[in-house]
Amino acid sequence: MSAILFGSISTVADTSELQRQAFNEAFQAHGLDWKWDRDEYRDLLSKSGGQSRIDAYAQSLGQTVDAKALHDSKSKIFQERLATADLVPREGVVDTIKGAKSAGWKVGLVTTTSRANISAMLEALGPEVQLRDFDVIVDVSDVDQPKPDGAAYSFALHSLGELAEDCVAIEDNVDGVQSAVAAGLVCVAFLNENTARHDVVGAERRVDRLDAQELRQLARR
């Protein structure tokens, strides 16, 4: 194996509830009577992309909204919440990054969120997880096609100069797993508290804690 690729910020730290709360605050700020409770949000997370999620939800209600403006507000609120949150890395993340570095493997973060969200998450986690821990970081500006398309992973592999069969992806949602598989990667499902009930088709294994050596055993070569 030559690289471990984390597929979202919530594979590094579970930010799912912070994001749900930020969505609801944004809806209120824009005068909408929407409120996503946890059960509804869990269902909505079966698809990636916050702006697309807002747009689809509005369509389901027969409403028209400025999905981009709503999502921009949500992102700003989310980043503000991260700045004061008691955020911690998920189980095994720190040791997995250290183990990868010790073994000479590269580490990537392959998301389709904004660079500002990534920076805010890493700022909240420092010094346990830092920008310098990642050999490549992919954000929404790097690819035209969001997950479940494999473009984000293909971009990361090209940037690292690695082949899919030499790497393992870690994902926390259905579209993320499909994206990794579409790019030819073995993928481990490391679901978060709001995606834990999802039926993740295509994942090689579901885990509750990361371990670098277990990931190594799953690599094709």
PEVENKA-V775734 format. One line per field, one symbol per residue. psi: psi as a letter, one per 40 degrees, with the letter a starting at -180 (. if undefined). burial: b if it has 9 or more other C-alpha atoms within 8 Angstrom, else e. Layout:
# PEVENKA-V775734
psi = ???
burial = ???
This chain:
# PEVENKA-V775734
psi = ieihhheideedhgeddddddddddddddefieihhidddddddeeiihdddddddddddefihigdddddddddddddddddeighiiiheddddddddddeeiihihgifaiddddddddddeiedhideehdihhadeeidhiieiedddddddddefiideeihihieidddddddddeeihhhhgiadeedeihghehdihieiihddddddeid.
burial = bbbbbbbbbbbbbbebebbbebbbbbbbeeeeeeebeeeebbeebbbbbebbbbbeebbeeeeeeebeebbebbbebbbebbbeeeeebbebbbbbbebbbeeebbbbbbbbbbeebbbbbbbbbeeebbeeebbbbbbbeebeebbbbbbbbbbbbeebebebbbbbbbbbbbbbbbbbbbbebbbbbbbbebbeeeebeebbebbebbbbeebbebbee
